[in-house]
Amino acid sequence: MEKSIYLGLAIHSHQPLGNFPFVFAEAYQNAYLPFLEILERHPRIKISLHYSGPLRDWIAAEHPDFIKRLASLVARGQVEIMTAGYYEPILVSIPEADRQGQIRKLSQTIQADFGYQPVGAWLTERVWEPSLAKNLAQAGVEYTVVDDHHFRGAGIEGEIQGYYITEDEGYALKVFASSQHLRYTLPWHEVEEAIGWLKDQAVSGPPRIAVMGDDGEKFGLWPGTQKLVWEDEWLERFFQKLEESEPLIQTITLAEYARTKPAAGRIYLPTASYIEMTEWALPPETA
C-alpha cells in the first residue's frame, strides 16, 4: 500500500458587525477576492470555508457576484461552506437558545446562498466547553474544529491526524484537531518546507489527515502578507506543489473526510481555547 496523507484546510473569514466600510473593502480586495480567484484557477484544491454573518451580508450587498462565483465552487464539490454563530459570538458565553438560533440563522443563509446544508461549524476563537457537543449536534452540526492544544489537555500527544468523536448527553459530535505546526508554517515558512513536512506525515494503512484551521485574513490582510502571499505568489506556489504531490498529498473538505473515513477514537475534551488565547484570557501577572 502506498503512503498518503490528506490535507484539510479550514479558512475562517470575519469582519465584526459595525466595522468601518473601508475595512470591509480593504479585506475584500486584499484577501477574500484573491483567495476566491486562486481557488478558481486550481479546481483540484479542495477546501472548507467559513464566512461570518456580518461579512456575508456586506459581500452580498456590495459584491453579489462573489456569492455566485463561490456557489459554483460549492456546486462542483471543490468548496464546503461551514456554519457558525451568525454574529460570531463565543458560543459558551450566550444562552443555549441563542446558540441554537445563531447557528440555525447562518445555516439557513448558507442554504439560501448555495443550496447546501452545512454540516461543519467554525468555533469562534476555538473556545470549547463539553456542553457544546449537544448544542452543535442539536443545530444539525456533524463536526467542528478545535486546536491540537485542546487534545493535549485530554492527554493526546504527538500529531493528531484524524477526527475523534465526543458527546454530551448522548449527542455525538466529530472533532478535528487543527495543527499548531501548520498554523505557524502557512504561509510564514518556505513552500518546500511545508510540503516536505506533509510528505513526512504520509503513512501506509488507515487514512490520516493534517488539518489547519485559521483566519482568511492571514492571506493578504495581515502585515506583510500582501507581498508574501500574492506578490511573491506563496499561495500559488503552494497550491501548485500540492497538485504535483498527488496522490501522496490529497486535499479534501472536512465534511467529505468526516463522512467517508473512520474516527480515530473517542475523546472528552476539557474547557479550552487555542494556546495563545489561554494566555491572553488570564490576568497579566498569571499570563
Secondary structure by P-SEA (a helix, b strand, c coil): cccbbbbbbbbbbbbcccccaaaaaaaaaccaaaaaaaaaacccccbbbbbcaaaaaaaaaccaaaaaaaaaaaaaccbbbbbccccccccccccaaaaaaaaaaaaaaaaaaccccccbbbccccccccaaaaaaaaaccccccccaaaaaaacccccccbbbbbbcccbbbbbbbbbaaaaaccccccaaaaaaaaaaacccccbbbbbbbbbcccccccccccccccccaaaaaaaaaaaaacccbbbbcaaaaaacccccbbbbbcccccaaaaaaacccccc
